[in-house]
Amino acid sequence: MCLSSEASTGRIASCNQTLLETLGYSEEEVLGASLYDLYHPSQKEKVDNNLWSIANDKRPANTEFLVSKKNGETIEVTLKLNFVKDENGKTLYTNAV
């Protein structure tokens, strides 16, 4: 599963078909949604910490999360993040696998 999100907003900019099929969502439901919409509610603090780290150009410490599928089931994921930066070194997007 892969997705890209805007560093400043946490909004999902793109994702692959595997993510959609695994989680049971349509592309229209995912694109533009908040990252919070994909994670289990118990993961809010971890997501907050990761978004703060990314916004401050730091590598997030949390990589293991519970993600909510559309049908209510949860799955465990381990994230590998890559940063897409502008010419000044500011993070624009993150690509998560």
N, C-alpha and C positions, 0 to 999 in steps of 0.2 A: 504494500500500500504506500502510495506517495501523495503528498500534498505540499503546496506552497502557500504561505500566509504572509500578509503584510506585517512588517515588524511593528509599525506604529499603531495599528488598530487590532491586530489579531484576527482579521477577516481572511477567510479562505479565498485565495486568488485562483488556484487551479488544483486539480486532483486527477488521479488516474482511474481507469475503469475498475481495477482491482479493488480499490478503496470503496467505490460505489457498490460493487457486487458483494463484498464482504460485509459491509455495514447495512446494506439494503436501502440506500438512499438513491434518489435521482440526482443528476448533476445540478438541476435547478434548485434542489433543496440544500445542496452543499455550497455551491459557489456564492460568495458574498456573506455566508453565515459566519458567526463567531466560532472560534475554536472551542469555546465553552459548550457549544451545542453538540459537539461530538464526544466530549469527555463525560464520564459518569459524574454526577453532582458531588460525590465524595472527593473528587480530584481538583476542586476549585482552587484550593490553596497552592497546590503544586503547579497548576497552570498559571496562577497569578505570579508565582515566583519565577517561572520560566519566562513569562512575558516581560517581567521587570528586568531580568538578566539580559534578554535579547535587546530590549529598548536601551539598555546601558552598555551595549556591545560586549557583553560578557557571555561566556559559554554557560548554558543552564546546567545545574547540578542534577536535576530530575530527568531521568530518561525512561522510567517505567511507569506506565499509566493504565488505568482502566478506561476503555472506550465503550460507549453505549451504541448498540446497534438499534436500528429503527424499531425492531420488534421488542425492544426492552432488554434483550440479553446483553451481557457485557463480555468483553474479551480483553485480555492483557496484551499490551504492546510495549515494545522497547523502541524508543526513538533514536535515530541517528540524524542529527541536524547539520545542515550545511548552510552557511551564510552567504547571501548575495549582497554585495556592498557597492556603493557608488564610488566615484573617483576620489572622494574625500575620506573613504573608509567607513562611512556611516552605513549601518545595516538597513537595507530596503526590504528584503524578503528573507524568509527561511524556507529551505526545502527540507521536508521531513520524510524519512523513509522508515 
